[in-house]
Amino acid sequence: MSKIKIIFPDNSVREYEKGIKIYDIAKDISEGLARTAVGAKLNDKILGLGDSAEEGGKIKILKFDDKEGKKIFWHTTSHIMAQAVKRLFPDTKLAIGPAIDDGFYYDLDTEHRFTPEDLKKIEEEMARIVKEGYELKRFVLPRDEALQYFKEKEEPYKVELIEDLPEDAVISFYKQGEFTDLCAGPHLLNVKRVKAIKLLSIAGAYWRGNENNKMLQRIYGISFEKKKNLDEYLVLLEEAKKRDHRKLGKELGLFSMHEEGPGFPFFHPKGMVLRNILEEFWREEHIKRGYGEVKTPIILNEELWHRSGHWDHYKENMYFTKIDNEDYAIKPMNCPGAMLIYKSNMFSYRDLPLRWAELGLVHRHELSGTLHGLMRVRSFTQDDAHLFMLPSQVKEELIGVIDFASYMYNIFGFKYHVELSTRPENSMGTEEQWELATNNLIEALKEKKINYIINEGDGAFYGPKIDFHLQDAIGRTWQCGTIQLDFQMPERFDLTYIDKDNEKKRPVMIHRTIFGSIERFIGILIEHYAGKFPLWLSPVQVILLPISDKFNDYAYELKKEMIDKNIRVDIDDRAEKIGYKIREAQLQKVPYMLVLGEKEVENNDVSVRAREEGDLGRMEIEDFIGKVIEEVKNKK
């Protein structure tokens, strides 16, 4: 039998027989590693412990803590859940059950409507299956036999999935006890590893995400190796519920969503204050870095979208209309408009780089089931920028954008990690162009000494990209900013500049966002701060609380004085007890509460309560105003 060479992360090399099981490789390193392993990454392929190594290459043994390890663990748990559902509700038809970023789900078709009480029963049955300790055994069948198998089992969704596979496809199955599922894997060796399970919610989901198909029931869940980790996760989940931007957005009067416009957010006065502050800050920082601001139309002729490539790659997500009997599209992206502005001039090499920023409203048709508050909407404002440069300026411009993004995120207290997304299957352009663009991004990241994760095949259709994933106050990550290097659009739009030799040359282009979208970034900020915005962002910075009606005049004098100093101030002059007013202000998460009574009027000062620290005592009005102005200036 032939040998293969396996290269370990420390660059040591061992030889094994071709076809050796991943589990045996882990065991060869150490018994302890074999006990904790859940699978492996061999070259770019994720394998289960029971899979064979058919080729040599670089290997990483995966544990639950690894992102890919969690996916293997949760994928296996979805099979355990499907087995439990089939035991309890035998008439259920199975659709799909993948691992996702935070657990797993399974889509199910049954006349029975699942309830929270059912989830408890399914959990208990899952625990029994784990205790029964089944091994997951893989086997394959030719396409026609696989079809026959699921026709006999009366599983129409599995039949449809197989029918979409090529005629010569070999179909893989995984069996555990009496349960068998259509599956490409990978999986754990044994269900016994899944010690702690929690089914979280029930939702509706169209089969294959198509609104024209049947609505199925989707059960979401999570699982861990230890109960302690599950308990920690559930505490985090409760904290996340308290921070839910949809709940806080309503309570704080920031925004609302309405059936008359699903996926189209309505911003209220306080929400607009927050939004305008963000946009003003954005504009100030762009001016400092040599950007000009542009504005392009929302509706443009359909031909433009054919020229840009969006028609071939994005038309399912676009909205269309007719004007003067011609076809137009509502823009899903801002870049083609920037191209037209560039083409309206003839630029010299001396003019480059050009940096143009745009707060551009875009519309994208998202499926109704995916809409989620401000996080997933159908209309949103991208804080876009398009940079046009000489090839020799690419690295410097990329570094400038990276530094800019890092500065902005630090202001809001976000840590972040970076992912580099490479060429997708449906891309435009040559392999050489993609390699050049990708290498430029890598060089910029190396220059900044930024570690990055490679996200294979997830680039934009016109170029590779860097994505910034922000970590919020409770450890969750959110994808926000992106930097895309593009050699395609300048070619498609025939963009040129006059070089030193008086010849026309092609500029290189960077597409870039930092917030990502204003709407989504506001949603993230609400959850990051749990609605307790720092003073400079707070829609209401100070609330005046007169103890009784006779102190209202003093309150209104103070309000005018603070408004003149650009402090956002409100008054609660209701005929309520002061304790009630303070509690209401706390619920509205106002940073400073000024209690006004007889002593304050006599001494022309204020009693200050801070949202976090509580009672700060009496302060001179000038001192308090100075304190607020300083805090806002420093964006504390």
VOGU-3710 file (C-alpha; in Angstrom, 3 decimals, decimal comma):
1> mskikiifpd> 0,000/0,000/0,000  1,290/3,486/-0,849  2,448/5,941/1,795  1,405/9,546/2,362  3,273/12,327/4,176  1,337/14,258/6,789  2,695/17,676/7,828  1,756/18,849/11,329  1,384/22,484/12,504  4,930/22,451/13,955
11> nsvreyekgi> 6,167/21,425/10,443  7,113/17,936/11,625  6,344/15,196/9,081  5,147/11,613/9,603  4,468/8,899/7,060  1,299/6,810/7,159  -0,425/4,233/5,014  -2,776/5,875/2,527  -6,357/5,580/3,807  -5,436/5,763/7,503
21> kiydiakdis> -8,314/7,005/9,699  -8,056/10,542/11,104  -8,659/9,112/14,577  -5,564/6,901/14,217  -3,427/9,876/13,189  -4,597/11,771/16,295  -3,958/8,695/18,461  -0,459/8,328/16,978  0,346/11,803/18,286  -1,117/11,128/21,739
31> eglartavga> -3,955/9,286/23,467  -5,023/12,591/25,031  -5,346/14,286/21,651  -7,416/11,388/20,294  -9,790/11,742/23,278  -10,362/15,476/22,723  -10,299/15,508/18,905  -13,530/15,909/16,924  -12,052/15,848/13,409  -9,286/17,334/11,281
41> klndkilglg> -8,547/19,847/8,566  -6,384/18,149/5,936  -5,206/20,718/3,410  -8,510/22,617/2,926  -10,865/19,695/3,560  -12,708/19,129/6,854  -12,792/15,465/7,858  -14,400/13,503/10,691  -12,414/11,161/12,920  -13,837/8,171/11,055
51> dsaeeggkik> -12,825/9,530/7,640  -9,741/8,333/5,788  -6,719/10,398/4,767  -6,446/9,657/1,038  -3,745/12,218/0,340  -0,783/13,779/2,082  -0,528/17,396/3,118  -0,898/19,804/6,028  -3,119/18,647/8,869  -4,648/20,311/11,892
61> ilkfddkegk> -6,416/18,088/14,407  -9,606/19,876/15,388  -11,050/20,199/18,879  -14,425/21,589/19,927  -12,816/25,001/20,539  -11,974/25,308/16,827  -14,603/26,909/14,595  -14,559/23,884/12,261  -14,643/21,552/15,269  -17,835/23,147/16,541
71> kifwhttshi> -19,409/22,689/13,098  -18,654/18,920/13,207  -19,995/18,677/16,778  -23,185/20,625/16,013  -23,779/18,788/12,740  -23,780/15,512/14,648  -26,172/17,009/17,213  -28,606/17,937/14,429  -28,705/14,225/13,467  -29,360/13,289/17,098
81> maqavkrlfp> -32,253/15,764/17,150  -33,691/14,380/13,890  -33,497/10,853/15,317  -35,322/11,979/18,476  -38,023/13,764/16,440  -38,604/10,659/14,290  -38,982/8,534/17,433  -41,503/10,920/18,997  -43,284/12,081/15,833  -42,821/9,250/13,287
91> dtklaigpai> -44,840/10,954/10,531  -42,366/13,862/10,362  -40,606/14,362/7,018  -36,982/15,466/7,254  -35,592/18,339/5,157  -32,090/19,600/6,050  -30,183/19,903/9,321  -26,908/21,849/9,111  -24,556/23,315/11,666  -24,583/27,118/11,743
101> ddgfyydldt> -22,333/29,720/13,408  -24,055/29,377/16,783  -25,451/25,864/16,925  -27,600/23,898/14,519  -31,119/23,539/13,188  -33,273/20,993/11,411  -36,142/21,805/9,050  -39,108/19,493/9,565  -42,435/18,906/7,833  -45,226/17,644/10,075
111> ehrftpedlk> -48,896/18,364/10,705  -48,040/18,583/14,411  -47,248/22,153/15,531  -44,199/22,056/17,772  -44,480/23,785/21,155  -41,925/24,674/23,854  -43,188/21,598/25,759  -42,294/19,451/22,731  -38,757/20,837/22,777  -38,351/19,554/26,331
121> kieeemariv> -39,527/16,062/25,271  -37,183/16,082/22,267  -34,261/17,124/24,508  -35,008/14,220/26,858  -35,126/11,781/23,933  -31,836/13,195/22,631  -30,271/12,551/26,047  -31,450/8,922/25,812  -29,900/8,568/22,345  -26,587/9,958/23,624
131> kegyelkrfv> -26,703/7,495/26,525  -27,359/4,635/24,068  -23,970/5,566/22,594  -24,365/4,919/18,861  -21,427/5,129/16,495  -21,945/7,150/13,320  -21,305/4,831/10,400  -20,871/6,196/6,892  -21,877/4,276/3,775  -22,470/5,170/0,134
141> lprdealqyf> -25,005/4,171/-2,519  -25,305/4,881/-6,236  -27,813/7,603/-7,108  -30,618/5,259/-8,214  -30,344/3,113/-5,067  -30,252/6,221/-2,874  -33,426/7,493/-4,541  -35,132/4,141/-4,040  -34,077/4,090/-0,375  -35,740/7,420/0,438
151> kekeepykve> -38,795/6,750/-1,722  -39,413/3,647/0,367  -38,862/5,705/3,537  -41,354/8,290/2,200  -38,890/11,166/2,625  -39,767/13,507/-0,299  -37,284/16,253/0,619  -34,361/13,812/0,589  -35,572/12,492/-2,778  -35,613/16,037/-4,189
161> liedlpedav> -32,083/16,712/-2,929  -30,774/13,538/-4,568  -32,605/14,261/-7,830  -30,659/17,521/-8,081  -27,330/15,667/-7,922  -25,501/14,497/-11,100  -26,421/11,107/-12,614  -23,035/9,601/-11,712  -22,991/10,953/-8,137  -22,174/8,559/-5,306
171> isfykqgeft> -24,427/9,438/-2,388  -23,212/9,243/1,220  -25,313/8,360/4,272  -24,683/8,349/8,018  -26,350/5,770/10,253  -26,702/5,803/14,054  -28,782/3,071/15,601  -32,104/2,800/13,749  -31,681/6,283/12,192  -30,120/6,942/8,773
181> dlcagphlln> -29,756/10,341/7,083  -28,559/11,613/3,739  -25,386/13,519/4,544  -21,963/14,503/3,190  -20,580/14,730/6,768  -18,258/15,070/8,528  -19,353/13,806/11,951  -18,179/12,711/15,366  -17,250/9,058/15,812  -19,874/8,556/18,470
191> vkrvkaikll> -22,924/10,398/19,846  -21,581/9,937/23,398  -19,464/13,093/23,067  -22,576/15,304/23,063  -23,077/15,775/26,807  -25,063/19,022/27,037  -27,948/19,943/24,705  -30,468/22,776/24,658  -33,176/23,305/22,045  -33,688/27,037/21,832
201> siagaywrgn> -36,520/28,019/19,527  -39,007/27,131/16,806  -39,323/29,173/13,619  -40,856/28,922/10,176  -38,641/28,409/7,126  -39,525/27,986/3,474  -38,115/24,828/1,899  -34,872/25,834/0,186  -35,491/29,459/1,193  -38,029/29,902/-1,601
211> ennkmlqriy> -41,232/31,766/-0,700  -43,122/29,706/-3,280  -42,295/26,454/-1,458  -43,943/24,948/1,604  -43,338/26,510/5,005  -41,510/24,036/7,261  -40,876/24,120/11,004  -37,295/24,825/12,015  -35,984/23,838/15,443  -32,797/25,618/16,563
221> gisfekkknl> -30,454/24,190/19,190  -27,004/24,312/20,732  -24,771/21,666/22,298  -21,509/21,409/24,209  -19,101/18,829/25,558  -19,755/19,956/29,149  -22,824/21,217/31,009  -20,743/24,062/32,452  -20,196/25,475/28,942  -23,911/25,196/28,152
231> deylvlleea> -24,802/27,040/31,372  -22,349/29,841/30,484  -23,838/30,081/26,999  -27,398/30,304/28,342  -26,372/33,164/30,681  -24,869/34,921/27,637  -28,090/34,307/25,722  -30,139/35,928/28,486  -27,811/38,925/28,437  -28,192/39,112/24,653
241> kkrdhrklgk> -32,005/39,127/25,040  -31,760/42,110/27,391  -29,629/43,882/24,770  -31,884/43,014/21,808  -31,842/46,169/19,667  -35,445/45,604/18,558  -36,667/45,687/22,175  -34,421/48,588/23,239  -35,075/50,493/20,009  -38,770/50,532/20,870
251> elglfsmhee> -38,298/51,316/24,581  -35,862/54,164/23,863  -37,932/55,591/20,999  -35,201/55,125/18,378  -36,875/53,241/15,515  -39,777/50,984/14,596  -40,709/48,462/11,916  -44,170/48,288/10,344  -46,150/45,759/8,322  -46,742/48,437/5,695
261> gpgfpffhpk> -43,011/48,338/4,898  -41,429/45,019/5,919  -37,663/45,379/6,055  -37,825/49,177/5,718  -36,967/50,842/9,069  -38,689/53,978/10,402  -36,385/56,228/12,444  -37,949/58,315/15,232  -36,643/61,729/16,415  -34,262/60,242/19,005
271> gmvlrnilee> -33,066/57,665/16,506  -32,370/60,442/14,006  -30,305/62,294/16,615  -28,128/59,196/17,029  -27,960/58,645/13,269  -27,044/62,280/12,545  -24,274/62,239/15,165  -22,770/59,143/13,542  -22,998/60,678/10,069  -21,497/64,002/11,237
281> fwreehikrg> -18,602/62,147/12,908  -18,168/60,086/9,717  -18,031/63,247/7,562  -15,546/65,015/9,846  -13,157/62,076/9,799  -13,383/61,684/6,019  -12,581/65,353/5,438  -9,469/64,970/7,635  -8,290/62,115/5,391  -8,732/63,827/2,050
291> ygevktpiil> -12,069/62,370/0,956  -14,641/64,240/-1,089  -18,307/63,394/-0,581  -20,508/62,419/-3,547  -24,175/61,531/-4,001  -25,487/59,277/-6,755  -29,096/58,540/-7,820  -31,131/55,728/-6,276  -32,623/54,671/-9,652  -30,455/54,064/-12,732
301> neelwhrsgh> -31,019/52,533/-16,147  -30,999/48,733/-16,334  -28,225/48,781/-18,959  -25,820/50,145/-16,336  -26,314/47,047/-14,190  -25,538/44,793/-17,153  -22,336/46,775/-17,722  -21,281/46,574/-14,070  -21,886/42,811/-13,822  -24,493/43,135/-11,096
311> wdhykenmyf> -27,198/41,876/-13,463  -25,507/38,490/-13,871  -24,546/38,151/-10,218  -27,220/40,021/-8,257  -30,486/40,522/-10,163  -32,490/38,194/-7,843  -31,831/40,699/-5,041  -32,756/43,816/-7,043  -35,951/45,878/-7,408  -37,023/47,168/-10,823
321> tkidnedyai> -39,244/49,869/-12,260  -40,146/51,478/-15,592  -39,609/55,130/-16,519  -40,682/56,470/-19,929  -41,164/52,879/-21,097  -37,541/52,030/-20,303  -36,320/49,526/-17,707  -34,635/50,900/-14,614  -33,278/49,331/-11,415  -33,182/50,631/-7,852
331> kpmncpgaml> -29,532/50,428/-6,897  -28,382/47,564/-4,648  -24,853/49,042/-4,565  -23,306/52,471/-5,046  -20,230/51,635/-7,147  -21,664/52,048/-10,686  -22,672/55,619/-9,823  -19,106/56,387/-8,742  -17,899/54,995/-12,090  -20,101/57,445/-13,978
341> iyksnmfsyr> -18,775/60,381/-11,937  -15,209/59,286/-12,738  -16,036/59,010/-16,439  -17,404/62,554/-16,513  -13,814/63,863/-16,263  -10,433/63,133/-17,810  -7,925/62,625/-15,008  -4,141/62,777/-15,025  -1,805/60,620/-12,953  -1,255/63,792/-10,903
351> dlplrwaelg> -4,925/63,740/-9,809  -4,684/60,257/-8,302  -5,471/58,965/-5,768  -9,089/60,141/-5,728  -11,083/59,287/-2,605  -14,854/59,676/-2,871  -17,179/58,802/-0,006  -20,940/58,365/-0,198  -23,698/57,778/2,318  -25,674/55,918/-0,329
361> lvhrhelsgt> -29,168/54,508/0,191  -29,406/51,048/-1,410  -32,232/48,519/-1,687  -31,861/44,736/-1,715  -34,626/42,176/-1,774  -34,065/39,942/1,260  -36,381/37,009/1,951  -39,024/37,890/4,539  -37,873/35,090/6,854  -34,367/36,553/7,072
371> lhglmrvrsf> -35,416/40,093/8,082  -34,253/40,995/11,595  -34,712/44,493/13,026  -31,927/46,774/11,790  -29,522/43,861/11,302  -31,128/42,554/8,098  -33,233/45,061/6,183  -34,286/45,766/2,603  -33,170/49,403/2,488  -30,044/50,702/4,157
381> tqddahlfml> -27,415/53,403/3,864  -23,919/52,163/3,106  -21,074/54,378/4,304  -19,387/53,669/1,021  -16,185/54,992/-0,489  -14,534/54,406/-3,842  -10,855/55,131/-4,227  -9,177/55,378/-7,642  -5,395/55,099/-7,756  -2,244/54,294/-9,674
391> psqvkeelig> -1,003/50,689/-9,350  1,988/52,052/-7,399  -0,367/53,618/-4,808  -2,389/50,490/-3,971  -0,467/49,371/-0,881  -0,353/52,846/0,657  -4,095/53,392/0,076  -4,981/49,984/1,534  -2,936/50,759/4,656  -4,677/54,138/4,912
401> vidfasymyn> -8,098/52,481/4,860  -7,044/49,842/7,425  -5,755/52,585/9,764  -8,951/54,608/9,255  -11,190/51,623/10,085  -9,103/50,763/13,151  -9,345/54,367/14,433  -13,126/54,423/14,009  -13,681/51,087/15,774  -11,463/52,101/18,704
411> ifgfkyhvel> -13,639/55,186/19,280  -16,613/52,891/19,972  -14,589/50,453/22,097  -14,642/47,557/19,624  -11,941/44,954/19,302  -11,910/43,219/15,933  -10,433/40,423/13,876  -9,871/40,378/10,137  -10,875/37,829/7,497  -9,478/37,714/3,955
421> strpensmgt> -12,045/36,445/1,439  -10,728/34,958/-1,796  -12,076/34,348/-5,301  -15,636/32,939/-5,476  -16,881/30,534/-8,121  -18,972/33,098/-10,035  -16,226/35,725/-10,288  -15,250/38,077/-13,113  -11,722/38,511/-14,441  -8,577/36,428/-14,927
431> eeqwelatnn> -6,720/34,292/-12,423  -3,704/36,618/-12,733  -5,796/39,670/-11,799  -7,240/37,879/-8,779  -3,828/36,692/-7,630  -2,410/40,215/-7,937  -5,347/41,722/-6,041  -5,220/39,085/-3,282  -1,444/39,502/-2,853  -1,898/43,279/-2,513
441> liealkekki> -4,346/42,749/0,355  -2,020/40,239/2,037  0,967/42,622/1,770  -1,019/45,449/3,379  -2,105/43,198/6,263  1,480/41,990/6,764  2,762/45,566/6,732  0,303/46,376/9,558  1,223/43,110/11,348  -2,465/42,114/11,397
451> nyiinegdga> -3,267/38,426/11,775  -6,063/37,273/9,496  -8,263/34,268/8,798  -8,623/33,124/5,183  -12,249/32,757/4,095  -11,960/30,690/0,917  -14,240/31,607/-1,991  -16,186/34,356/-0,203  -14,871/37,387/-2,102  -17,070/39,793/-4,084
461> fygpkidfhl> -17,641/38,741/-7,684  -15,284/41,530/-8,845  -12,464/41,190/-6,311  -11,039/39,768/-3,052  -11,816/41,565/0,190  -10,830/42,168/3,781  -13,698/42,032/6,296  -13,579/43,500/9,805  -15,447/41,455/12,436  -16,164/43,542/15,539
471> qdaigrtwqc> -16,391/42,004/19,011  -19,040/43,571/21,228  -19,250/43,980/24,996  -20,477/40,400/25,551  -18,087/38,719/23,129  -20,287/38,337/20,039  -18,816/39,197/16,644  -20,407/41,292/13,898  -19,141/41,699/10,338  -19,027/45,427/9,571
481> gtiqldfqmp> -16,353/47,090/7,485  -15,010/45,712/4,233  -12,180/46,612/1,851  -12,450/45,246/-1,694  -9,682/45,581/-4,262  -11,095/45,732/-7,776  -9,405/45,435/-11,183  -12,701/44,543/-12,915  -14,968/47,604/-12,685  -12,381/50,024/-14,126
491> erfdltyidk> -12,081/47,661/-17,093  -15,838/47,192/-17,560  -16,413/50,947/-17,494  -13,260/51,728/-19,493  -11,901/54,049/-16,785  -8,596/55,668/-17,718  -6,131/58,340/-16,659  -3,340/60,041/-18,625  0,034/58,767/-17,373  3,436/60,524/-17,438
501> dnekkrpvmi> 4,072/59,206/-20,951  0,783/60,773/-22,184  -0,686/57,268/-22,653  -4,072/56,230/-21,292  -3,774/53,764/-18,398  -6,261/51,888/-16,235  -6,675/52,965/-12,577  -7,015/50,453/-9,748  -10,040/50,782/-7,509  -10,863/50,133/-3,843
511> hrtifgsier> -14,462/49,750/-2,617  -14,691/50,345/1,127  -17,142/50,614/4,002  -16,339/51,129/7,687  -19,691/51,055/9,481  -20,964/48,666/6,790  -24,435/50,139/6,890  -25,627/52,950/9,134  -28,755/50,994/10,115  -26,929/47,801/11,052
521> figiliehya> -24,185/49,701/12,857  -26,811/51,480/14,978  -28,324/48,064/15,788  -24,887/46,793/16,818  -24,227/49,895/18,936  -27,573/49,502/20,741  -26,652/45,923/21,691  -22,979/46,706/22,401  -23,885/49,473/24,861  -27,170/47,811/25,982
531> gkfplwlspv> -28,812/51,148/25,114  -26,488/53,019/27,521  -24,815/55,158/24,880  -21,748/57,172/25,797  -22,519/60,837/26,383  -21,436/62,035/22,911  -23,855/59,584/21,231  -26,810/59,828/23,627  -29,965/61,274/22,012  -30,722/62,938/25,381
541> qvillpisdk> -27,550/63,794/27,315  -29,082/65,533/30,318  -32,562/65,467/31,855  -33,721/68,137/34,297  -35,907/66,871/37,151  -37,651/69,644/39,129  -38,912/68,324/42,480  -42,183/70,268/42,105  -43,928/72,712/39,758  -42,498/75,766/41,526
551> fndyayelkk> -38,998/74,868/40,260  -40,053/74,499/36,598  -39,033/78,071/35,677  -35,490/77,400/36,943  -35,452/74,166/34,895  -36,440/75,994/31,689  -33,749/78,671/32,280  -31,147/75,913/32,620  -32,489/74,142/29,542  -32,027/77,285/27,415
561> emidknirvd> -28,505/77,786/28,753  -27,538/74,186/27,917  -29,137/74,231/24,458  -27,069/77,351/23,725  -23,987/75,224/24,524  -25,180/72,427/22,151  -26,097/70,071/24,990  -29,076/67,810/24,235  -31,354/68,360/27,221  -34,898/67,472/28,206
571> iddraekigy> -37,183/68,293/31,163  -39,510/65,986/33,084  -41,944/68,570/34,478  -44,752/66,106/35,193  -46,480/66,300/38,574  -44,798/63,104/39,776  -42,621/62,272/42,774  -38,892/62,766/42,235  -38,133/59,062/42,858  -40,465/58,137/39,999
581> kireaqlqkv> -38,840/60,682/37,677  -35,361/59,342/38,478  -36,458/55,739/37,789  -38,006/56,816/34,463  -34,799/58,624/33,467  -32,803/55,503/34,398  -35,077/53,390/32,175  -34,463/55,861/29,342  -30,730/55,412/30,065  -30,033/59,176/30,166
591> pymlvlgeke> -26,373/59,776/31,177  -26,995/62,710/33,563  -30,003/63,583/35,733  -30,116/67,004/37,412  -32,392/67,202/40,445  -33,682/70,731/41,018  -35,176/71,833/44,343  -35,148/74,724/46,765  -31,428/74,548/47,645  -30,418/74,337/43,989
601> venndvsvra> -32,495/77,425/43,122  -31,112/79,363/46,124  -27,494/78,497/45,277  -27,948/78,633/41,484  -26,468/75,135/41,135  -27,606/71,551/40,417  -27,653/68,153/42,149  -26,114/65,671/39,734  -26,937/61,991/39,357  -24,963/59,910/36,842
611> reegdlgrme> -26,448/56,893/35,097  -23,634/54,601/36,250  -22,179/56,214/39,400  -25,389/57,450/41,022  -25,374/60,607/43,196  -22,394/62,904/42,397  -23,532/65,685/44,740  -24,059/69,385/44,008  -22,169/71,199/41,248  -21,934/74,743/39,940
621> iedfigkvie> -23,821/75,031/36,638  -20,729/76,241/34,764  -18,669/73,336/36,136  -21,303/70,800/35,095  -21,631/72,256/31,590  -17,820/72,246/31,270  -17,722/68,608/32,370  -20,315/67,618/29,732  -18,584/69,553/26,944  -15,223/67,965/27,816
631> evknkk> -16,692/64,446/27,882  -18,351/64,958/24,496  -15,196/66,445/22,979  -13,085/63,476/24,106  -15,779/60,942/23,094  -15,366/59,145/26,412
//
